[in-house]
């Protein structure tokens, strides 16, 4: 069975061709829902997704007629995507996501019908200042979570750590259902602080290149004690008045930003974190190692820490959307 999976985010779209549950080839383009938000039109996104599909098929030397099923997930189902579907309310697992899938044909993108998987949001009613912190939502991370559950055999309460521009922490129960999530701007903050603040000179506008455990932990402690803003400025002090080199200073900043995320996990009402909850850490190698070290050295957390390999986290969105489609009966 040949399956095309479309994963569209804020800035990028990735299309993968799967054959007999194996990823055969993939194409990606820098086009996402941000283009719709900026222009007020879906034309750029439509063209970009269509071209990405064509590129993936071209790599496989195959035509659309050879494709048996087209699946899509991510921000493509948002109000600035191609086919809006409301979020599913947590708790939600494969069965709930499968039941909420919708089929649509969009000729500007693909002549074949596309099955879309919706996102998931926390169950919070009558949102106001008194409870808005408990609300959170996702589009795309839900299928990545389903993929991790399947690949790692998760069968106990777990927090999936999905770092990125918007770092996502997803809590699942022992039935493999998403019970809630919490989002931070860690990736964007790290990028902006490194490139667009007074600290750019102290960091040579570059991130840490290898882990410095001492500086990483020091940055996290600093953020937890005196706040993220002051911890960040400490990087300039380290540059002006100490012998610590650039990579050490970059580790201090990384620890401060990620340490602030751990504060979120401890205190956010959006996820209800408990000390003994198991952790699964994904993402780029540097972030995986840094997050695992911070959790390991934080006395609050006592649960098992699983750090994924490159193989385990490869093509998570595509693998996960196929898992959901299988629960719907679309895949044998």
Steps between C-alpha positions, in 0.01 A plus 500: 500500500637841399417784741582870474523686831493881515639676806446877488617732774528874543790543257571163336324216320634145477354227276606136537417203281453178698496152353411203718549708816847617397592857406621484140580863425425848623485860379474825695428864421513821703130564483249487784198662656700815575471579130121494526503710815720765334326517162145420604485246217557123492639508145867495602439210736296310239774541240773408747332180615425399140863558398629306802276205412631510142861512620453198728337298222771605256768370736317167511455500121128453559177674405203596714305211351729260688398652836230313692448744787587862582518608866565843651568638846632811670405863460343411167175437695504845667302808399797616289561153352329324213215321679398609847395237753425584865739369763407173671459544875743320731519226606549373146688203359511319168132407508382856567729648237394237247131568561557873441686460167341678205529438126511780244604548140695819426562511121756782535716265707428142399252318277462225757298547820706584809425369848577761767578431868398778743697636793430462872429764764478498878155470649442844655164678499402865539854623445602825668788645696421265786571183298657591162835356610340156510410519130734371232469338160692323228483423131759249383646391832202269560604267215865522606388391845305206356814399309714507814245297695504233228875495442603505865218284635390766750249354746531726805448871571767686304597852401617527140748785459487639146741797485494744211416860418198441722599232749215265580461280806229237452364286783357157418330254734540122531238453226705692245272804508617861494369652823647847452788702367694817577689719251790742546689730262837352600632452148395843379632664816837330462522610137400861567725538804798351314460704181302815578603629844806649665609142571568436130854633544563283804385191308634580153134462396532124532363222719686252718699252292554239771362442847679660796319338792625741767389810307172345387399419859622840621277676246197298608566576869537866422170522313323316779640730768510850345280469191565445132565866413779542754646157422523600134684823579746300707635369168634849426656521846672165441633638171625832643649390829586127497710254304207281389512441124220550248369140509488511881300824488265352240444200728412734786235665282369163380472382860316817599241471223444126543504535880212745468313228308548262792346762728202494266469125538511523878247780533271507197138402553484402132672168547489389866856370514595264786859423607490129411369544146707331231673729247556444128737760354515560124638771271842597368793320662623803694154577642435135586823476697449835672141432606584151624786639713283775647222258594749249642660764725172656617390351835133554412502235228542135597347315203681300235656704216495357147704683235398406147747401233503656153334185366224504762407861428534488121186594303289522814215697341462266204525186709251639752240609247512150349442355849190716534381402151547136592267550798245651258523190279664682209823297527515125526 
